[in-house]
Amino acid sequence: MRLATELRRLREAAGLNARQAAALLGVNPAQITHIESGLAGVSEQRLRRLASHYACTDEEFVNALVAMATDRTRGWWEEYRGSLPTPFLDLAELEHYATYLREVALLYVPGLLQTEDYARAVYSYRVPELPADETELRVRHRAERRVILADTAVPYEAVIHEAALRIRVGDRTAARAQLAQILELSHADQATVRIIPFDLDGFAGATSTMKYAGGLVPKLDTVVRDGPNGTSFVDSEAQLAAFRTLFRKVESVSLDPARSRDFIHRLTKEL
């Protein structure tokens, strides 16, 4: 879908409609529509021809689009297709291909750091209530996403507010286990966890919850936001620039990794 979006943006920036683009390739206009809707793939040759006709001279960007168009990897998330909503699969795929991941969490522990008991408690609050088998599917899917932290070298940085650590989503035992898991995962070579304490003066980033996924090139970065109506994926350049700035601001007021681990240790003792 992201490839389709970028090809449409290139065509529109060139001032061409779908019929004109189709004429450049000698195909039916419906084929361009299908490509730009994510309903059909596109070969490397045709993609490069389109980029040339659209006067796109950013070779690194075009090469990144080609990589997206020609990749045929069938990821672990595909076993959930037809069982879980598509955004769950999209999120796992996004994380798999990210060059780096950054998160800001204010009320809940980030999904990649959650224990199964914590995730199960989160899903139990959903209204309307989920069937037990779907709850377990979601919990298992969330646990499998942690492969990013265990088996890959994707740099991951999470900035977590103290509120997310103190809110007992489950019971005391689950809360203690959750803090222990955050500490364990924070020691991974590619992982960084920072904490924003309650006693911080002047923190105005209280609506900054987000996941930022780096693409092969900055133009292909993506921000994931969770809202009342579900998950949304943000990819406009202006919004991406704003979220990069927002992350730097939130990061700058957080504790460094060593002090953050000490902070979590103290919270664990309180439990």
Residue pairs with C-beta under 8 A, 6 or more apart in sequence:
1 38
1 90
2 68
2 220
2 222
2 235
3 38
3 42
3 65
3 68
3 69
4 35
4 36
4 37
4 38
5 36
5 235
6 65
6 219
6 220
7 35
7 36
7 42
7 47
7 50
7 65
8 36
10 50
10 51
10 54
10 56
11 17
11 18
11 21
11 32
11 36
11 50
11 54
13 54
14 53
14 54
14 55
16 24
16 53
16 54
18 29
18 32
18 33
18 36
19 29
21 29
21 32
21 50
21 53
22 28
22 29
22 31
22 32
24 49
24 50
24 53
25 31
25 32
25 46
25 49
25 50
31 40
34 40
35 41
35 42
41 69
42 50
42 69
43 69
43 70
44 66
44 69
44 70
47 62
47 65
47 66
47 69
48 62
48 66
51 62
51 65
56 62
58 217
58 219
60 217
61 217
61 219
61 220
64 215
64 216
64 217
64 219
64 220
67 216
68 216
68 220
75 92
75 93
75 96
76 92
76 144
76 147
77 88
77 89
77 92
77 93
77 96
77 141
77 144
78 89
80 88
80 89
80 137
80 141
81 89
83 134
83 137
84 134
84 137
84 138
84 141
85 230
87 230
87 231
88 138
88 141
90 231
90 233
91 145
91 224
91 231
92 141
92 144
92 145
94 213
94 222
94 224
94 233
95 101
95 112
95 145
95 148
95 154
95 213
96 148
97 215
97 216
98 148
98 154
98 213
98 214
98 215
99 154
99 214
99 215
99 216
100 154
100 155
100 156
100 157
100 213
100 214
101 112
101 148
101 154
101 155
101 156
101 157
101 211
101 212
101 213
101 214
102 156
102 157
102 158
102 159
102 211
102 212
102 214
102 247
103 110
103 112
103 156
103 157
103 158
103 159
103 210
103 211
103 212
104 158
104 159
104 205
104 208
104 209
104 210
104 246
104 247
104 250
105 158
105 159
105 160
105 161
105 164
105 209
106 161
106 163
106 164
106 206
106 208
106 209
107 161
107 163
107 164
107 167
107 209
108 122
108 164
108 167
108 169
109 118
109 160
109 164
109 165
109 169
109 178
109 182
110 158
110 160
110 211
111 119
111 142
111 145
112 145
112 146
112 148
112 149
112 156
112 158
113 158
113 181
113 182
113 185
113 193
114 122
114 142
114 178
114 181
115 174
115 177
115 178
115 181
116 139
116 142
116 143
117 170
117 174
117 177
117 178
118 169
118 170
118 174
118 177
118 178
119 138
119 139
119 142
119 143
120 135
120 136
120 139
120 170
121 169
121 170
121 174
122 169
123 130
123 135
123 138
123 139
124 135
130 138
146 185
148 154
148 156
149 156
149 185
149 188
149 190
149 191
150 188
152 190
153 189
153 190
154 190
155 190
155 192
156 188
156 190
156 191
156 192
157 191
157 192
157 193
157 194
157 251
158 191
158 192
158 193
158 194
159 194
159 195
159 196
159 247
159 250
159 251
159 254
160 182
160 193
160 194
160 195
160 196
161 195
161 196
162 195
162 196
162 197
162 198
162 263
162 267
163 198
165 179
165 182
165 195
165 264
165 267
166 267
168 174
168 175
169 175
169 178
170 178
172 271
175 271
176 268
176 271
179 264
179 267
179 268
179 271
180 268
182 193
182 264
183 261
183 264
183 265
183 268
185 191
185 193
186 192
186 193
186 257
186 260
186 261
186 264
192 257
193 257
193 260
193 261
193 264
194 251
194 254
194 255
194 256
194 257
194 260
195 254
195 255
195 259
195 260
195 263
195 264
196 203
196 205
196 250
196 253
196 254
196 255
197 255
197 263
200 253
202 253
203 253
205 246
205 249
205 250
205 253
208 246
208 247
208 250
209 225
209 226
210 223
210 224
210 225
210 243
210 246
210 247
211 223
211 224
212 221
212 222
212 223
212 224
212 243
212 244
212 247
213 221
213 222
213 223
213 224
214 221
215 221
215 222
218 240
219 237
220 235
221 235
221 240
221 244
222 233
222 234
222 235
222 240
223 233
223 234
223 235
223 239
223 240
223 243
224 231
224 232
224 233
224 234
225 231
225 232
225 234
226 232
234 240
234 243
254 260
255 263
